């Protein structure tokens, strides 16, 4: 814990008093220093441009505390959520409003100080969304968990009546269940090894649950789909074991959306991709416009983040240890 000088916002900057900061698996990778690569190699986060020391935290909801002289549409006391996926503004991704895919990202909590603190300086008011009376604890995680799930679900392009398999019933997977039912009305099957998480997924709308520690998910999916396989699989774990299983659960013309950063490698017969006309793609967070849509869905009661544990700022290491040990159902938040 360090005491830092509270910055004074200038021009279009906004100082936000943090009320809730989501504890995300990406924070865990920062804490550990990187990701597991092929063959057990280690990919350092510094190789992605991360510089330490760094205040993590990219899922932030709070109250506007101070504003720069050029800020419009916001005033002190406004409850807000911050869009953290800030780009440098000039690359081809930024020019089409996909700052989350910027070539030189400036993401809050990853490339600049984030929300594991009492206050956060947001570079511009244009990255804030008013959340009015929405619960800050459940709204905060929309900035990453919600966005990531939303982008992944949309990339599947599954229509009503189709089958979507979700691998991983963590905070992002549970959000994906809700979004899949809300915007695709597909048949949602979720795979995990934790019965408590699977029960929560069922409560949130999953049509079928599969515990892969006791049931072969490939066989189960074939049974559910009359032997065809699933139209789409979203892999929120994305390690060596789940990736191959995810491919094998697809039907012809199926789509695999990889999301998780657990790492490893995928060893498969490449000829199977054209022969079965698979689409393999990745999903990484989402656009500012998507976060606006998610906040609207939350206002309508269509989605909500499952917050199961709360920690004070000085207990952040305990929060990360709980997350790494798989003890968090849904999301944990810090309440500075």
C-alpha positions in Angstrom: 0.0 0.0 0.0 1.3 3.4 -0.9 0.1 7.0 -0.3 0.1 8.9 -3.6 -0.7 12.5 -4.4 -4.3 12.9 -5.7 -4.0 14.4 -9.2 -5.9 17.5 -10.2 -7.8 16.8 -13.5 -7.0 19.1 -16.4 -8.9 19.9 -19.6 -11.1 16.9 -20.3 -9.8 14.7 -17.5 -12.1 13.4 -14.7 -11.1 12.2 -11.2 -13.3 9.4 -10.0 -13.6 8.2 -6.5 -13.6 4.4 -6.7 -16.5 2.6 -5.1 -16.1 -0.8 -6.7 -13.2 -2.4 -8.7 -13.7 -5.9 -10.1 -11.0 -8.5 -9.6 -10.3 -10.0 -13.0 -8.3 -12.9 -14.2 -6.3 -10.4 -16.3 -5.2 -8.8 -12.9 -4.1 -12.3 -11.9 -1.9 -12.6 -15.0 -0.4 -9.2 -14.2 0.2 -10.3 -10.6 1.9 -13.5 -11.8 3.9 -11.6 -14.4 2.6 -13.3 -17.5 1.0 -16.2 -19.3 1.9 -19.9 -19.9 3.0 -20.3 -23.5 3.5 -23.4 -25.8 5.4 -26.2 -24.1 5.2 -24.6 -20.7 7.1 -21.5 -21.7 6.3 -18.2 -20.0 5.2 -15.1 -21.8 6.0 -12.0 -19.8 3.5 -9.1 -19.6 6.5 -6.7 -20.1 6.8 -8.2 -23.6 3.3 -6.7 -24.2 4.5 -3.3 -23.1 3.4 -3.4 -19.4 5.6 -1.4 -17.1 5.9 -1.7 -13.4 5.2 -0.4 -10.8 1.5 -0.4 -11.8 -1.8 0.0 -10.1 -4.0 -2.7 -11.5 -7.8 -2.6 -11.9 -9.7 -2.1 -15.1 -13.3 -2.7 -13.9 -14.1 0.5 -12.2 -17.3 2.1 -11.0 -17.4 5.2 -8.8 -18.4 8.8 -8.2 -17.2 11.8 -10.2 -15.1 13.8 -7.7 -13.5 16.5 -9.8 -13.5 17.5 -13.4 -11.3 19.4 -15.8 -12.3 22.7 -17.3 -13.3 21.2 -20.7 -15.5 18.4 -19.4 -19.1 18.3 -20.7 -22.1 16.4 -19.6 -20.7 15.3 -16.2 -20.6 17.0 -12.9 -19.3 16.2 -9.4 -21.4 13.5 -7.7 -22.4 11.6 -10.9 -22.2 7.8 -10.5 -20.2 6.4 -13.5 -18.5 3.4 -15.0 -15.2 3.8 -16.8 -14.4 2.3 -20.2 -10.8 1.1 -19.6 -9.8 0.0 -23.1 -8.2 3.3 -24.2 -6.2 3.5 -27.4 -3.7 6.1 -28.7 -6.4 7.4 -31.1 -4.6 7.2 -34.5 -4.2 3.5 -35.5 -6.6 1.8 -37.9 -8.5 0.2 -35.0 -9.0 3.5 -33.2 -10.2 5.1 -36.3 -13.1 2.7 -36.5 -13.9 3.0 -32.8 -12.2 -0.3 -31.8 -9.9 1.2 -29.2 -9.7 -2.2 -27.4 -7.7 -3.5 -30.3 -5.4 -0.5 -30.6 -1.8 -1.2 -31.8 -0.4 0.9 -28.9 -3.0 0.5 -26.1 -3.2 2.7 -23.0 -5.6 0.6 -21.0 -6.5 1.6 -17.5 -5.1 -0.8 -15.0 -2.8 -2.4 -17.5 -0.8 0.3 -19.3 -1.6 3.1 -16.9 -2.7 3.2 -13.3 -6.2 1.7 -12.6 -8.8 1.2 -10.0 -7.1 -0.7 -7.2 -7.0 2.6 -5.4 -9.2 5.2 -3.7 -9.3 7.4 -6.8 -8.5 7.0 -10.5 -7.8 9.7 -13.1 -9.7 9.0 -16.3 -7.9 10.6 -19.3 -11.2 11.9 -20.8 -14.8 12.2 -19.9 -15.6 10.4 -23.2 -14.6 7.2 -21.5 -17.3 7.5 -18.8 -20.9 6.3 -18.8 -23.5 7.4 -16.3 -25.0 4.5 -14.4 -27.6 6.4 -12.4 -29.0 4.1 -9.6 -27.5 0.9 -10.8 -25.6 -1.2 -8.2 -21.9 -0.3 -8.5 -20.6 -3.6 -7.4 -22.4 -5.6 -10.2 -22.0 -2.8 -12.8 -18.2 -2.4 -12.4 -17.5 -5.8 -14.0 -19.4 -4.9 -17.2 -16.3 -3.0 -18.2 -14.4 -6.2 -18.8 -16.3 -9.4 -17.9 -19.5 -8.1 -19.5 -17.7 -6.7 -22.6 -15.7 -9.8 -23.1 -18.8 -12.0 -22.9 -20.8 -9.7 -25.1 -18.2 -9.7 -27.9 -17.8 -13.4 -27.7 -21.5 -14.2 -27.9 -22.0 -11.8 -30.8 -19.1 -13.5 -32.7 -20.8 -16.9 -32.5 -23.6 -15.6 -34.8 -25.8 -18.4 -33.3 -29.5 -17.9 -34.1 -32.5 -18.9 -32.0 -32.8 -22.6 -31.8 -29.1 -23.2 -32.3 -26.7 -24.6 -29.7 -24.0 -22.6 -28.0 -21.5 -24.3 -25.7 -19.8 -22.2 -23.0 -16.6 -23.6 -21.5 -15.9 -22.1 -18.1 -18.5 -21.0 -15.5 -16.4 -18.2 -14.0 -17.6 -14.6 -13.9 -17.3 -14.1 -17.7 -18.9 -17.5 -18.5 -21.9 -16.7 -16.2 -22.3 -13.3 -17.9 -22.2 -15.1 -21.3 -25.1 -17.4 -20.2 -27.3 -14.4 -19.5 -26.3 -12.5 -22.7 -26.7 -15.6 -24.9 -30.3 -16.0 -23.6 -31.0 -12.3 -23.9 -29.8 -11.6 -27.4 -29.7 -15.0 -29.2 -32.3 -17.2 -27.5 -30.1 -20.2 -28.3 -29.8 -23.4 -26.4 -27.0 -22.8 -23.9 -24.9 -25.6 -22.6 -22.1 -24.8 -20.1 -19.1 -26.9 -19.2 -17.1 -26.7 -16.0 -15.6 -28.9 -13.3 -17.2 -27.1 -10.3 -20.8 -28.2 -9.5 -21.5 -25.0 -7.5 -20.6 -22.8 -10.5 -22.7 -25.0 -12.8 -25.7 -24.7 -10.4 -25.3 -20.9 -10.6 -25.2 -21.1 -14.4 -28.4 -23.1 -14.4 -30.0 -20.5 -12.2 -29.0 -17.8 -14.6 -30.6 -19.6 -17.6 -28.3 -22.3 -18.9 -30.4 -25.1 -20.5 -27.9 -27.8 -19.9 -24.8 -28.2 -17.6 -21.9 -30.6 -18.0 -19.4 -31.4 -15.3 -16.4 -32.4 -17.5 -14.6 -34.1 -14.5 -17.3 -36.8 -14.5 -18.8 -36.6 -18.0 -17.1 -36.6 -21.4 -18.3 -33.3 -22.8 -17.9 -34.4 -26.5 -20.2 -37.4 -25.9 -22.7 -35.3 -24.0 -22.8 -32.6 -26.7 -23.4 -35.2 -29.4 -26.2 -36.6 -27.4 -27.8 -33.2 -26.9 -27.5 -32.3 -30.6 -28.5 -35.6 -32.2 -24.9 -36.4 -33.1 -24.2 -33.2 -35.0 -22.3 -31.1 -32.5 -22.7 -27.5 -31.5 -23.1 -24.5 -33.8 -20.6 -22.6 -31.6 -18.3 -23.0 -28.7 -16.9 -20.2 -26.6 -13.8 -21.2 -24.6 -13.4 -18.9 -21.6 -10.6 -21.1 -20.3 -8.6 -21.7 -23.5 -5.8 -23.9 -22.3 -4.2 -27.0 -24.0 -6.9 -29.4 -22.7 -10.1 -27.3 -23.2 -9.1 -26.0 -26.7 -9.0 -29.4 -28.3 -12.2 -30.4 -26.5 -13.9 -27.2 -27.8 -12.9 -28.0 -31.4 -14.2 -31.6 -31.1 -17.6 -30.3 -29.8 -18.2 -28.3 -33.0 -20.5 -29.4 -35.8 -19.7 -28.8 -39.5 -19.6 -25.1 -40.2 -19.2 -24.5 -36.5 -17.5 -21.5 -34.9 -15.0 -21.6 -32.0 -14.4 -18.3 -30.2 -11.4 -18.4 -27.9 -11.3 -16.0 -25.0 -9.3 -17.3 -22.0 -5.7 -16.5 -21.4 -4.7 -19.6 -19.5 -2.3 -20.5 -22.4 -0.7 -23.6 -23.8 -1.0 -24.9 -27.4 -3.4 -26.6 -29.7 -2.3 -29.7 -31.5 -4.8 -30.8 -34.2 -5.0 -32.1 -37.7 -5.1 -28.9 -39.8 -7.0 -30.6 -42.6 -10.0 -30.9 -40.4 -10.5 -27.1 -40.5 -11.3 -26.8 -44.2 -12.9 -30.2 -44.4 -15.5 -29.2 -41.7 -15.5 -25.5 -42.6 -14.7 -24.4 -39.1 -14.3 -20.8 -38.1 -11.7 -20.2 -35.4 -11.5 -16.7 -34.0 -10.6 -14.8 -30.8 -12.5 -12.2 -28.8 -10.9 -9.5 -26.6 -13.0 -7.2 -24.6 -15.2 -4.9 -26.7 -16.0 -1.4 -28.0 -17.2 1.6 -26.0 -20.6 1.4 -27.8 -20.9 -2.2 -26.5 -20.4 -1.0 -23.0 -23.2 1.6 -23.5 -25.5 -1.3 -24.7 -24.5 -3.4 -21.7 -25.4 -0.7 -19.3 -28.8 -0.4 -21.1 -29.3 -4.1 -20.7 -28.5 -3.9 -17.0 -31.0 -1.1 -16.6 -33.7 -3.3 -18.2 -32.8 -6.1 -15.8 -31.6 -8.4 -18.5 -28.2 -9.0 -17.1 -26.4 -8.6 -13.8 -22.9 -9.6 -12.6 -22.8 -12.2 -9.8 -20.8 -10.7 -7.0 -19.9 -13.3 -4.4 -17.1 -11.8 -2.4 -16.0 -8.3 -1.3 -12.6 -7.2 -0.1 -11.2 -4.0 1.3 -8.2 -2.6 -0.6 -5.7 -3.9 1.9 -7.0 -7.4 1.3 -6.3 -7.4 -2.4 -3.7 -10.2 -2.2 -6.3 -12.4 -0.5 -8.8 -11.6 -3.3 -6.2 -12.7 -5.9 -5.4 -15.8 -4.0 -9.1 -16.7 -3.8 -9.5 -16.1 -7.5 -6.4 -18.3 -8.4 -7.7 -21.1 -6.1 -11.1 -21.1 -7.9 -13.0 -20.0 -4.7 -14.8 -17.1 -6.4 -18.3 -17.8 -7.9 -19.0 -15.0 -10.3 -17.0 -11.9 -9.4 -15.1 -10.5 -6.5 -14.8 -6.8 -6.0 -12.6 -4.4 -4.1 -14.4 -1.7 -2.1 -11.8 1.0 -1.4 
